[in-house]
């Protein structure tokens, strides 16, 4: 870790940016799976709502952790790859939500 790195939020730990991005992926895919198993009828929302709420709260905590992470800037290639992978994961999450709404409407 660079000595000149100043954490914007002092009470939060400073993780590596790659670790926080990986945790974003885990949160997004946990939501995708929970929505999918609810949509196909394996379980009901009432049975897994605690898991979904915990996932939302962890996702909300990841934004300040990302701001607090080091190094401040990733190499250009890694930024592009991480951006594309998070956008694709979020797109799949949105599509899964719309598919669920469509299945419920039938």
WOVENDA-V785126 format. One record per helix or strand of 2 or more residues. SS is the DSSP state (A for helix, B for strand). FROM is the first residue (numbers start at 1). TO is the last residue. If there is no record, write none. Layout:
BEGIN
ss: [SS,SS]
from: [FROM,FROM]
to: [TO,TO]
END
This chain:
BEGIN
ss: [A,A,A]
from: [17,45,76]
to: [39,67,105]
END
